[in-house]
Amino acid sequence: MTEESTVPQQGGEGRPKGLLQQMEELMAALNADLSALDADLQSAGRGPEESEG
């Protein structure tokens, strides 16, 4: 997934633009959290391909 996703802006009259802005901010925050978690896991030496089984 890319950091900048293309979101079709349709139905601008029916819905307030603030909702789209809130969704984009939430997605950006989630992406930052996941990036930080990924960095923590990789620094701990536990990549997605490695597992203690």
RALINKA-V893412 format. One record per backbone hydrogen bond with DSSP energy under -0.5 kcal/mol. CO is the residue of the C=O (numbers start at 0). NH is the residue of the N-H. E is the energy in kcal/mol with one decimal. If there is no record, write none. Layout:
# RALINKA-V893412
CO,NH,E + CO,NH,E
This chain:
# RALINKA-V893412
2,4,-0.8 + 4,6,-0.7 + 5,7,-0.6 + 7,9,-1.1 + 10,14,-1.7 + 15,18,-1.2 + 15,19,-0.6 + 16,20,-1.9 + 17,21,-2.4 + 18,22,-2.3 + 19,23,-2.4 + 20,24,-2.2 + 21,25,-2.5 + 22,26,-2.5 + 23,27,-2.1 + 24,28,-2.3 + 25,29,-2.6 + 26,30,-2.5 + 27,31,-2.1 + 28,32,-2.3 + 29,33,-2.6 + 30,34,-2.2 + 31,35,-2.2 + 32,36,-2.4 + 33,37,-2.6 + 34,38,-2.2 + 35,39,-2.3 + 36,40,-2.5 + 37,41,-2.4 + 38,42,-2.3 + 39,43,-1.4 + 40,45,-2.5 + 41,44,-1.1 + 44,46,-0.6 + 46,49,-0.7 + 50,52,-1.1
